[in-house]
């Protein structure tokens, strides 16, 4: 089961004060949530709704 506590390298705050999850967090979680996350390592494209070519790690 996934640990629900966040490590400092799992996120940062945007200029607007929102939590932004890092690529490291997404890889730890282990799946794509299909929300169009800024640092998605799985290659999800929110505009097309498809998982495209994953980013290189």
Secondary structure, 3 states (H helix, E strand, C coil): CCCCCCCHHHEEECCCCCEEECHHHHHHHCCCCCCCCCCCCCCEECCCCEECCCCCC
